[in-house]
Amino acid sequence: MRNTTNRRSFLQTLGIGTAAIAVPASGPSQEQLVQGFENTPTDRNASKGWQPISDRRIRVGIVGYGVCQFGAAFSFQNHPNVEVVAVSDLIPERCAALSKACRCAKTYPSLEALVKDDRIEAVFVATDAPSHARHGIEVLKHGKHVASAVPAVYGSLAEADQLFAAVKKSGLNYMMFETSCFHEDLHAMREIYQAGGLGKLVYSEGEYYHYMAEPIPSYKDWRVGLPPQWYPTHSNAYYVGVTSGSFTEVSCLGIPSSIPHLQPANNRYQNPFGTEIALFRTSEGGTARMAVSWDTPGDSGERGRIRGQRGSFYGQYEGLEQKLPNTNRPPLPPQVAAGGHGGSHGYLMNEFVLSILEQRRPLVNVALALNMTVAGVVAHQSALKGGELLKIPQYKL
């Protein structure tokens, strides 16, 4: 966060340990390090209080090992309640590398082949963003739980409805691995909000700044010219991930970019914008400003701030509540590192595993995932219409 001193004081006040050891996160090599995959210090106390709730091992398949090497980055292979039984990537060399990283000998040439393996109970979809919804639906059709990298859908309202229907019909668990939801600050916001320390949120801000003068290499160049608000979950989580609410309408302004791949003639999306700033009405009746930008160099990352009728959180809590809840993130198994993206990777994977073992909905269930994602799809439509106020579809379980 911007105010390092305040954040350190806040962590010490609430008992969030600052003593840390550096643990290399699974992910891209230093030569091709992608923003968000920087090595994240792991709190020495991250496993304090961890107790196994079951000796069952969920049999997991993992699909996708692109430039971000997401397939191995969330430490499924290190969880005591997981057995990685098969992996897949369309590119044979990457499939072999994923097999090695996950210590799993069985490989398949595609997701469509992997999901036919009756041994597999759950699949982590770490494929290209345009395929997330289609692949998630395919996994569900074969009777398996699914975890998905972000975003849940890619620019398509129709696919959002199809994914929602598929999850409801299946009765299986779906979880989107939105990294902001297990950032230390957002987790604290959520715990304080649920305890009543913030009251109704009047105003929220989320920002995702990732400078891309040249797009990150991607399968079939899906990142070339990517509309910023089609990748909105890192910022939108700073309302939806705090409250479990949604955005109901949006006015969004897009700022034309001078970067070549963000010229409409140079990308498949005819997208002219490198930055899109969305102003949302929230389901509580408040407002939220959510920014996504590819073409502003300098300060970068995922962060947010919130203001409620009983308190605010900007690096630390300030408000009327005197007795705050424990805001430590839940303990991790000793073998599991927190990982990248603000130390969120291990926590997301652990939450998905626990949701299956405990037979409950995961934190970022399909409704939250779509409410985070679809708001950005509609925001981009608004930007193309000069900021016209548009209604946003709602998803509720």
QUIDAHU-V931839 format. One record per backbone hydrogen bond with DSSP energy under -1.0 kcal/mol. CO is the residue of the C=O (numbers start at 0). NH is the residue of the N-H. If there is no record, write none. Layout:
co nh
CO NH
CO NH
This chain:
co nh
1 3
2 6
3 7
4 8
5 9
6 10
7 11
8 12
9 13
10 15
18 43
20 41
28 31
33 36
35 340
41 20
42 45
44 47
45 331
46 49
57 82
58 120
58 121
59 84
59 85
60 123
61 87
62 125
65 68
74 77
75 78
78 81
80 57
82 59
85 61
86 107
87 63
90 94
91 95
92 96
93 97
94 98
95 99
96 100
97 101
98 103
105 86
109 113
110 114
112 115
113 116
116 119
120 144
121 60
122 146
123 62
124 148
127 130
128 131
130 134
131 135
132 136
133 137
134 138
135 139
136 140
138 143
139 142
144 122
145 174
146 124
147 176
155 159
156 160
157 161
158 162
159 163
160 164
161 165
162 166
163 167
164 168
165 169
166 170
172 145
174 147
175 177
177 180
178 181
179 182
182 186
183 187
184 188
185 189
186 190
187 191
188 192
189 193
190 194
191 196
192 195
197 309
199 308
201 286
202 306
203 288
204 304
205 290
206 302
207 292
208 300
217 220
218 221
220 223
222 225
226 229
227 230
231 235
232 236
234 237
235 238
235 239
238 242
239 243
245 282
247 391
248 280
249 389
250 278
252 276
254 273
254 274
258 261
259 262
262 265
266 269
271 256
273 293
274 254
275 291
276 252
277 289
278 250
279 287
280 247
281 284
285 281
286 203
287 279
288 205
289 277
290 207
291 275
292 209
293 211
300 208
302 206
304 204
305 312
306 201
306 202
309 319
310 307
311 317
312 305
315 313
317 311
332 335
337 345
339 343
339 344
343 347
344 348
345 349
346 350
347 351
348 352
349 353
350 354
351 355
352 356
353 357
354 359
362 364
363 175
364 368
365 369
366 370
367 371
368 372
369 373
372 375
372 376
373 377
374 378
375 379
376 380
377 381
378 382
379 383
381 386
382 385
389 249
